[in-house]
Amino acid sequence: MSKLTTAPRDVFQTFMNFPLVEDLDTLKADVAVIGMPYGDPYTIDELINDQTNAPTAVRRASKRISQALDRYDFDIGGPVFAGQDIKVVDVGDVPGNAADHVGHYGRAEAAIRKILAAGAMPITIGGDHGIPIPIFRALDGEGPITLVQLDAHLDWRDNVNGVKEGYSSTIRRASEMKHIDKIFQVGVRGQGSARTEEVEAARAYGANIITTDEWQDIGTAALLKRIPDGGRYYLTIDADGLDPSVMPAVEGPQPGGITYRQTIELIKGLVGKGRLVGMDIVEIAPARDVNEITSMTAGHIILNVIGAAVRAGYFKR
């Protein structure tokens, strides 16, 4: 060898090294991956929490989940794009502003609106579970939406410390939006922020609460039958909805959670029975991860959403 040094090893800046597109006004894509690091904090200490590092961690770990997109993926049933001309891009992160710690919600909503206007499916990497709230607002032209939440917790608090759009109020806020129709909360278990009054409020709304125990008893196929066919669905996944053995890097781990297989079955079922208009995966705390398992699992989930959508004919021209 004549060279004494070489370029540093490649580190993925974008998810799966997909092209980076920063101008949403000229976006042309089938799928747009977007990072939303920042929620609406309950305390000053949560302003920069570990979940803000998750979009970067998932992108970096994506280098380990696929050697190349032409490889056969047995979870998906073949290569991700199935030989089709599919364009997936990464549009970067919604920035925060230290002088305005909630202004990024407006930017997040505007970004999702532009992605939808371009005809692309938004796939969002959070951030805590407050970040779907501006996404839900941006879906007002896509309704009626059937919202499916995979989460150990109910997220139905009206406010915490006076904050109404934080991670414990996500589904409560969704229930107040006219374009959000039916709500399915699956994988619920253990204790979270919900008190008896929040559970009663969710049931009064008509939320379909399916605990992990019930899901295990009836199976994913029976669960999917409860969700109306032919709908327009949005899927929000809290990493703590899955079992800690699958996604250990969360702040509120609850034993006895949903498996990776059940999660993929849920995704394929939703994509196949109607139109999945978007999804997010949130609440990953990378500092608590083990061998990047959580970030890699998040990446696999994202690829399965894309692969299922391709096979359902979402992007055929």
C-alpha positions, 0 to 999 in steps of 0.5 A: 500500500502506498497510502499511509492514511485513508478516509474515515470509515463511513457513518450514515448521516441519513436513515439507510443512507437514503438521499438527504432532501432539505427543500420540502417545497421541491420534494419528490418522493414516495416516503420521507423519513423525518426526525423530530427530536423535541417535545413539549417538556414538563420540566426544564430538565426535560428540555434536552432529554436523551430522546432528543438523540434518538433520530441520530441514533436510529440513522447511525444504527441503520447501517447495521440492519441491511447490507444492501436494499437488494438483499432478501428480507425474510420479514418482508418477503423479499427485497424492500422495494420488490424491484419497483422504482421507489424513492425514499428520502431523509428530510433531516430533523425539525430544529429546536430553538432555545428561545422558543422551546415549543415553536418547533411544533409549528415547524413540525406541523408545517413540514408534515403538511409539505410532505403530504402535499408532495404525495409522500408518506411521512415516517417520523423518528422521535423524540418523546411521545409529544411529537405526534401531536403536531403530526395529527394536526397536519392530517386534517386533510386526510381524515377521517383517521383511525388512530392506532397507538402501540404503547404500554401507557394510555397518554390521556392526561389533560395536562402535567404541570400545566403543559397540555401537549407533552408526552402524557397527553398525546391521545387526549389531544388527538381525541379533540381533533375532528378528523381523528375518528376511532382510536385503538390503544394496544399493548397497554399494561402496567402503570403510567401517568394515567389515573382512574379519571383518565381511563374513564375519559378514554372509555367515555370517548370510545377508545378501544383499549386492548391490553397486552394480556388481551392481545396475547390471548386473542392474537393479532389477527383477531385484533386486526378484525376489530379495526374497520377495513378500508380505513385511513390509518395512522400508527404511533409506536412508543418503544416501551410498547414493545417488550424490554427484551426487544427495545430496552432503551426506554425511560419507562420499561414495562415487562411482558410487552409486545414482541417484534413479530406481533408488531410486524404482523400489526403493521402488515395488517394495517397496511393491507386493510386500508391506507396507512397515511403515516407512522412514527416511532418515539421514546427511544433513549439511546444512552440506555441501549444495549448493542444498539438493539433498540435503534436497530429494531426501530430501523427494521420496523421502518423498513417493514412499513416501507416494504409492506406499503410497496407490496400493497401497491401504495406507490404504483404509478 
